[in-house]
């Protein structure tokens, strides 16, 4: 900057003024709040000190490998951009305080097994009494109704019930796990969309909303072509490694180095000719075995061996750059370390390294959409009960003496 | 704005007042589908001859006809369809006219393509300051890879997803059914609605720049935290869970059973304790629990500090026990007993799941052009009111040209005829 001027005003926030109360655990609920918070909503995460979020307790990675309630990256990564308070809902006075928060909120997010919120006096029906226009998002494995509604479970297993595991792996091998609770994050996206649409409807009609989100059913949206294929063709789609019914070469090819790979997808004849030239093997394009997409798919094993022999001499970066330079789709299989060095993710400021009292510094993740006028702004994840003072005094307006009494009585834990 | 000239007066839905122009290819279809499910009036704009994504399989009765692509059906339901040649002057003028009356525009062309035709965000904002303009590209509108080409496989690789999936020592894997466009369409809908919220408060639209690579990042769950805190790469564990133990131990989660596989895990914590005890109880009732396992104190079991030897020893009786069960048996008993786990379901298992039946998840959709009714996966969520459902099947190529260009834009039959002859629509 060569001109000194007054500091620019911070950009406006798209969701400024939206108030969210989060009674949620693990990932599927809290991540909805994170996404609302990073665009400016005021999100209050309600936690228990006697029964903390499992991600605070028994989920690595921990800073310096030393466990602690504020030392796990797994809690941090899903809970930035919100305020954290502690409240004991098992205490007779707990529900009364929770209801004050609910009266303040525009949106309530919960992801317990159906029945838990009701036992805590916070069912949709109870909450609607206090706040008729609340948007109440219930996210659970199987939905609020049906014979399996009460089934407990984690996303890492639900991902298998939802068909993703069956569709991952080599054709002759076992189904492969996807990393972590894959389906939770599908439910997060759909939950976020549902809340935003309900907010718009409420602005125009004043109407509140109970949203019953079955994580299972959200996952099936990602599987729709396979479900229709079964419906109309009777086919049970199965795993096929990295092969594609429409492209060849199509796979992850070994590169120079330990466990280094580059993905290549050749979709047209022009791309195939360019791929052969870039690899220094124009004669492949003349080979009858590879003369068409169908021929290449029929000889995919031989094709993969030739491509792999070429890529093995190059690093993944060299392979990617060589092929992209001639318009062939190629991309290195990024490891976690590569993601943090990826120039494109860096350009988009995906990693937001922020100070944190116990983690020192932590990389929070910005959303995949950049809004030109109202960019996301991330704030560090809360320590357990970090914002009790602000939320109870400033947001709920409780007098100091009342807050002290609630702390002394174990209501605010 | 979009409230005018509704051709469907009975449309309901949370987003019913709004008009969406959907110029995406299959990397962005889901975004418009979601907005349509929520009641928005979504107009899919295809090039004359049809969206190239229609050429992707699987197809209705395996007939490779662009009018019968099942992915097209799945992700373009709840849209009307028109054709428009954006490479022509008259086509560009028509899009500008449509954009003046629209609330949203979603597109997935390479960065610069629309700008070069004076149809990019800057140009259309001149005509409609309120427009929310969402662009979906593999890597984003700018940056070192902005002009790189990609596909589902490339996006799954560059997002890091594949590095965590597959057998150790064998190639990293994607999911065999393309997923990157799903993550992207869903996130694009969220980003679009966040911009919408701001527009409704201020009257100002904006440009929403969605990256497919970044959209898949959340499929990595908490994995990036391992690098942030410990500078550790996690390695794919095949059918075993990695990253749950500080010792680096891997825990089996996929177990072979009589007719397929089951995903079961012995967890720690309170939830794990209840589940593990219930599982051992089931085994004991069938006399298949070794004495040491019956005596196991699960309250003292901590996944995060367990070593590989302990994990391996623990999993053996479960491997044996589950190898003698079926998927259906496990589904029934895990539900009854509160065991954490599910079968590794295929599409038929899913179709037969009584839970989805009880929730009335499946939705029959009429396809008069095929003289058929096809059962679709239904709504992504249930709202107290109004319902989120499929109100119309995906459009045929140019199916609503007359309705939209004629009845809504007010073009005369002669004008439409000229456009048709010129290959504009």
Contacts between the chains, C-beta under 8 A, distances in Angstrom:
chain1	res1	chain2	res2	distance
A	12	B	198	7.3
A	12	B	202	7.7
A	14	B	194	4.9
A	14	B	195	6.4
A	14	B	197	5.7
A	14	B	198	3.9
A	15	B	194	6.4
A	15	B	197	5.9
A	15	B	198	7.7
A	18	B	197	7.6
A	27	B	221	7.0
A	27	B	222	7.8
A	31	B	218	7.8
A	35	B	190	6.8
A	39	B	194	5.2
A	51	B	270	7.7
A	54	B	269	5.3
A	54	B	271	7.1
A	55	B	222	7.9
A	57	B	269	6.6
A	58	B	268	4.9
A	58	B	269	5.0
A	58	B	302	6.5
A	58	B	303	6.2
A	58	B	304	5.2
A	59	B	222	7.4
A	59	B	244	7.5
A	59	B	304	7.0
A	60	B	226	7.9
A	60	B	243	6.9
A	60	B	244	7.0
A	60	B	245	7.0
A	60	B	246	5.2
A	60	B	304	5.4
A	61	B	225	5.5
A	61	B	226	4.8
A	61	B	229	4.8
A	61	B	230	5.2
A	61	B	232	7.4
A	61	B	243	7.6
A	61	B	246	7.9
A	62	B	229	7.3
A	62	B	246	7.1
A	63	B	229	5.5
A	65	B	230	7.2
A	65	B	246	5.4
A	67	B	304	6.8
A	72	B	225	8.0
A	73	B	222	6.7
A	73	B	225	2.9
A	73	B	226	7.2
A	73	B	228	6.0
A	73	B	229	4.6
A	74	B	222	4.3
A	74	B	225	5.8
A	76	B	225	6.8
A	77	B	222	5.3
A	77	B	224	6.8
A	77	B	225	4.8
A	77	B	228	7.9
A	78	B	222	7.3
A	142	B	355	5.6
A	143	B	355	7.7
A	143	B	359	5.6
A	143	B	382	7.4
A	144	B	382	7.9
A	145	B	358	7.0
A	145	B	359	5.9
A	146	B	354	7.8
A	146	B	355	4.6
A	146	B	356	7.9
A	146	B	358	4.0
A	146	B	359	4.7
A	147	B	335	7.6
A	147	B	354	6.0
A	147	B	355	6.1
A	147	B	358	5.7
A	148	B	335	5.8
A	148	B	354	7.9
A	148	B	355	4.2
A	149	B	355	8.0
A	151	B	334	7.5
A	151	B	335	5.3
A	151	B	338	7.7
A	152	B	271	6.6
A	152	B	275	7.5
A	152	B	338	6.1
A	152	B	340	6.5
A	153	B	340	5.7
A	153	B	341	7.5
A	153	B	342	6.7
A	154	B	265	7.8
A	154	B	267	7.4
A	154	B	271	7.9
A	154	B	340	6.2
A	156	B	241	6.8
A	156	B	253	6.7
A	156	B	263	7.5
A	156	B	265	6.9
A	157	B	253	7.4
A	157	B	263	4.6
A	157	B	264	7.2
A	157	B	265	6.7
A	157	B	340	6.2
A	157	B	341	5.1
A	157	B	342	4.8
A	158	B	342	6.1
A	159	B	263	7.7
A	160	B	254	7.8
A	160	B	261	7.8
A	160	B	262	8.0
A	160	B	263	3.7
A	160	B	342	5.2
A	160	B	343	6.9
A	160	B	344	4.5
A	160	B	345	6.6
A	161	B	263	7.7
A	161	B	342	3.6
A	161	B	343	6.5
A	161	B	345	5.2
A	161	B	350	7.8
A	161	B	353	8.0
A	162	B	345	7.1
A	162	B	350	7.3
A	163	B	345	5.5
A	163	B	346	6.6
A	163	B	347	6.1
A	163	B	350	5.6
A	164	B	175	6.0
A	165	B	254	7.1
A	165	B	261	7.6
A	165	B	263	6.4
A	165	B	344	4.9
A	166	B	260	8.0
A	166	B	261	7.9
A	166	B	344	5.2
A	166	B	345	6.3
A	166	B	346	4.8
A	167	B	175	5.5
A	167	B	176	4.7
A	167	B	177	5.3
A	168	B	165	6.4
A	168	B	173	6.0
A	168	B	174	7.7
A	168	B	175	5.0
A	168	B	176	6.6
A	169	B	166	7.7
A	169	B	173	6.7
A	170	B	167	7.9
A	170	B	170	7.4
A	170	B	173	7.8
A	173	B	167	7.1
A	174	B	238	7.3
A	174	B	239	5.2
A	174	B	254	5.9
A	174	B	256	7.5
A	174	B	261	6.8
A	175	B	239	7.2
A	175	B	254	5.9
A	175	B	261	5.5
A	175	B	344	5.1
A	176	B	165	5.7
A	176	B	166	5.9
A	176	B	167	7.3
A	176	B	173	6.0
A	176	B	238	6.2
A	176	B	239	6.4
A	176	B	254	7.7
A	177	B	165	7.3
A	177	B	237	6.9
A	177	B	238	7.3
A	177	B	239	5.9
A	177	B	240	7.1
A	177	B	241	6.4
A	177	B	253	5.6
A	177	B	254	6.3
A	177	B	263	7.7
A	178	B	165	6.0
A	178	B	175	7.2
A	178	B	219	7.2
A	179	B	161	7.3
A	179	B	164	3.9
A	179	B	165	6.3
A	179	B	219	7.4
A	179	B	220	6.0
A	179	B	221	6.0
A	179	B	223	5.9
A	179	B	234	7.8
A	179	B	236	7.9
A	179	B	242	7.8
A	179	B	243	7.8
A	180	B	220	7.1
A	180	B	221	2.8
A	180	B	222	6.2
A	180	B	223	6.7
A	180	B	243	7.7
A	181	B	221	6.0
A	182	B	219	5.8
A	182	B	221	7.2
A	184	B	221	7.4
A	185	B	218	4.2
A	185	B	219	6.3
A	185	B	221	6.8
A	186	B	182	7.8
A	186	B	183	7.9
A	186	B	186	7.1
A	188	B	218	7.2
A	189	B	183	7.5
A	189	B	186	3.9
A	189	B	187	5.9
A	189	B	189	7.7
A	189	B	190	5.9
A	189	B	218	7.8
A	190	B	34	7.8
A	190	B	186	6.5
A	190	B	380	4.7
A	190	B	381	6.1
A	191	B	381	7.6
A	192	B	190	4.7
A	193	B	34	5.9
A	193	B	38	7.6
A	193	B	186	7.1
A	193	B	189	5.0
A	193	B	190	5.2
A	193	B	193	6.2
A	193	B	380	8.0
A	194	B	380	7.6
A	194	B	381	4.7
A	194	B	383	7.2
A	196	B	190	6.8
A	196	B	193	3.8
A	196	B	194	6.5
A	196	B	196	7.4
A	196	B	197	6.4
A	197	B	14	4.2
A	197	B	15	5.6
A	197	B	38	4.7
A	197	B	193	6.4
A	198	B	14	6.1
A	198	B	383	7.0
A	199	B	197	6.5
A	200	B	14	6.6
A	200	B	15	6.5
A	200	B	193	7.4
A	200	B	196	6.6
A	200	B	197	6.9
A	200	B	200	6.8
A	201	B	14	4.2
A	201	B	15	7.6
A	203	B	200	6.5
A	204	B	17	7.3
A	207	B	385	7.5
A	208	B	384	7.7
A	209	B	383	5.7
A	209	B	384	5.6
A	209	B	385	7.8
A	210	B	383	7.5
A	210	B	384	4.6
A	211	B	381	5.5
A	211	B	382	7.1
A	211	B	383	5.7
A	211	B	384	7.9
A	212	B	381	6.7
A	212	B	382	4.1
A	212	B	383	7.9
A	213	B	380	7.8
A	213	B	381	4.7
A	213	B	382	7.7
A	214	B	359	7.0
A	214	B	381	7.9
A	216	B	355	7.5
A	216	B	356	7.7
A	217	B	356	7.4
A	217	B	359	7.5
A	217	B	361	5.9
A	217	B	377	7.6
A	217	B	378	7.5
A	217	B	379	7.4
A	217	B	380	6.5
A	217	B	381	7.6
A	218	B	380	5.2
A	218	B	381	7.3
A	220	B	350	6.8
A	220	B	361	7.8
A	220	B	377	4.7
A	221	B	30	7.5
A	221	B	182	7.2
A	221	B	186	7.9
A	221	B	377	6.6
A	221	B	380	5.2
A	222	B	177	7.9
A	222	B	179	6.2
A	222	B	182	4.1
A	223	B	177	6.5
A	223	B	347	7.3
A	223	B	350	7.8
A	223	B	377	7.4
A	224	B	71	7.8
A	224	B	74	3.6
A	224	B	75	7.0
A	224	B	376	7.2
A	224	B	377	5.3
A	225	B	58	6.3
A	225	B	70	5.0
A	225	B	71	4.3
A	225	B	74	5.3
A	225	B	177	6.7
A	226	B	177	5.3
A	226	B	347	5.3
A	227	B	74	8.0
A	227	B	347	5.6
A	227	B	350	7.0
A	227	B	351	7.1
A	227	B	376	7.8
A	227	B	377	5.2
A	228	B	58	7.5
A	228	B	70	4.3
A	228	B	73	6.2
A	228	B	74	5.8
A	228	B	374	6.7
A	228	B	376	6.9
A	229	B	58	4.2
A	229	B	70	5.8
A	229	B	347	7.5
A	230	B	347	4.2
A	230	B	348	6.3
A	230	B	351	6.2
A	231	B	351	7.5
A	231	B	374	6.0
A	231	B	375	5.3
A	231	B	376	7.9
A	232	B	60	5.4
A	232	B	61	6.4
A	232	B	70	7.1
A	232	B	372	7.7
A	232	B	374	5.9
A	233	B	58	6.5
A	233	B	60	7.8
A	233	B	61	6.5
A	233	B	62	5.9
A	235	B	58	7.1
A	236	B	346	5.1
A	236	B	347	5.7
A	236	B	348	5.5
A	237	B	58	7.9
A	237	B	176	7.2
A	237	B	177	6.6
A	237	B	346	7.8
A	237	B	347	6.2
A	238	B	176	7.4
A	238	B	346	7.4
A	239	B	176	4.9
A	240	B	176	4.8
A	241	B	171	7.4
A	241	B	173	6.5
A	241	B	176	7.6
A	242	B	153	6.4
A	242	B	171	6.5
A	242	B	173	6.0
A	242	B	174	5.8
A	243	B	176	8.0
A	244	B	153	7.3
A	245	B	57	6.0
A	246	B	56	6.5
A	246	B	57	7.1
A	247	B	151	7.4
A	250	B	153	6.3
A	251	B	153	7.6
A	251	B	171	6.6
A	252	B	153	7.9
A	252	B	157	6.6
A	252	B	162	6.4
A	252	B	171	4.3
A	252	B	172	5.1
A	252	B	173	7.5
A	253	B	171	7.9
A	254	B	171	7.5
A	259	B	235	7.3
A	261	B	157	7.5
A	261	B	162	7.7
A	261	B	171	6.4
A	261	B	172	5.6
A	262	B	157	7.5
A	263	B	153	5.0
A	263	B	154	5.4
A	263	B	156	7.4
A	263	B	157	3.6
A	263	B	158	7.7
A	263	B	162	7.0
A	265	B	151	4.3
A	265	B	152	7.9
A	265	B	153	4.7
A	265	B	154	5.9
A	267	B	151	6.7
A	324	B	148	5.1
A	324	B	149	6.7
A	327	B	149	6.3
A	328	B	149	7.4
A	329	B	149	4.6
A	329	B	150	5.7
A	329	B	151	5.0
A	329	B	153	7.7
A	329	B	154	5.0
A	330	B	154	6.7
A	331	B	148	7.4
A	331	B	150	6.4
A	331	B	153	7.9
A	331	B	154	3.9
A	331	B	155	7.4
A	331	B	157	4.7
A	331	B	158	4.1
A	332	B	157	6.6
A	332	B	158	6.7
A	333	B	157	4.5
A	333	B	158	7.9
A	333	B	162	5.0
A	333	B	163	5.3
A	333	B	172	5.0
A	334	B	157	6.9
A	334	B	158	5.5
A	334	B	159	7.1
A	334	B	160	4.6
A	334	B	163	6.3
A	335	B	160	6.9
A	335	B	163	4.8
A	335	B	233	4.8
A	336	B	160	6.3
A	336	B	163	7.2
A	336	B	220	7.9
A	336	B	223	6.0
A	336	B	224	6.0
A	336	B	226	6.2
A	336	B	227	4.2
A	336	B	232	7.7
A	336	B	233	4.9
A	336	B	234	6.2
A	337	B	227	5.8
A	337	B	231	7.6
A	337	B	233	5.2
A	338	B	160	7.3
A	338	B	163	8.0
A	339	B	159	7.9
A	339	B	160	4.8
A	339	B	217	7.7
A	339	B	224	6.6
A	339	B	227	7.5
A	340	B	224	7.7
A	340	B	227	5.7
A	340	B	228	7.9
A	342	B	158	7.5
A	343	B	143	7.2
A	343	B	144	4.6
A	343	B	145	7.2
A	344	B	139	5.0
A	344	B	140	7.0
A	344	B	143	4.9
A	344	B	144	5.8
A	344	B	145	4.0
A	344	B	146	7.7
A	344	B	211	7.8
A	344	B	213	6.7
A	345	B	213	7.2
A	345	B	214	6.6
A	345	B	217	8.0
A	347	B	140	7.4
A	347	B	142	7.0
A	347	B	143	3.4
A	347	B	144	6.4
A	348	B	140	5.6
A	348	B	143	6.4
A	348	B	211	6.2
A	348	B	214	6.2
A	350	B	214	5.8
A	350	B	217	7.0
A	351	B	224	8.0
A	353	B	228	7.9
A	359	B	229	6.6
A	362	B	225	7.7
A	362	B	228	5.5
A	362	B	229	7.0
A	363	B	224	6.5
A	363	B	225	7.8
A	363	B	227	7.6
A	363	B	228	3.9
A	365	B	217	6.4
A	365	B	218	7.7
A	365	B	224	6.6
A	367	B	187	7.1
A	367	B	190	7.8
A	367	B	191	6.9
A	367	B	214	7.9
A	368	B	183	8.0
A	368	B	184	7.5
A	368	B	187	4.9
A	368	B	191	7.6
A	368	B	210	6.0
A	368	B	211	5.4
A	368	B	214	3.6
A	368	B	215	4.1
A	368	B	217	6.7
A	368	B	218	7.8
A	369	B	134	7.8
A	369	B	187	5.9
A	369	B	188	6.6
A	369	B	190	7.0
A	369	B	191	2.8
A	369	B	192	7.9
A	369	B	194	7.6
A	369	B	208	5.3
A	369	B	209	6.8
A	369	B	210	4.7
A	370	B	140	7.3
A	370	B	208	7.3
A	370	B	209	4.4
A	370	B	210	8.0
A	371	B	191	6.6
A	371	B	194	6.5
A	371	B	195	5.4
A	371	B	198	7.6
A	371	B	206	5.6
A	371	B	207	7.7
A	371	B	208	5.6
A	371	B	209	8.0
A	372	B	121	7.8
A	372	B	206	4.7
A	372	B	207	4.1
A	372	B	208	7.5
A	372	B	209	7.1
A	373	B	195	8.0
A	373	B	198	7.0
A	373	B	204	6.3
A	373	B	206	4.1
A	374	B	194	7.7
A	374	B	195	7.3
A	374	B	198	5.4
A	374	B	206	6.8
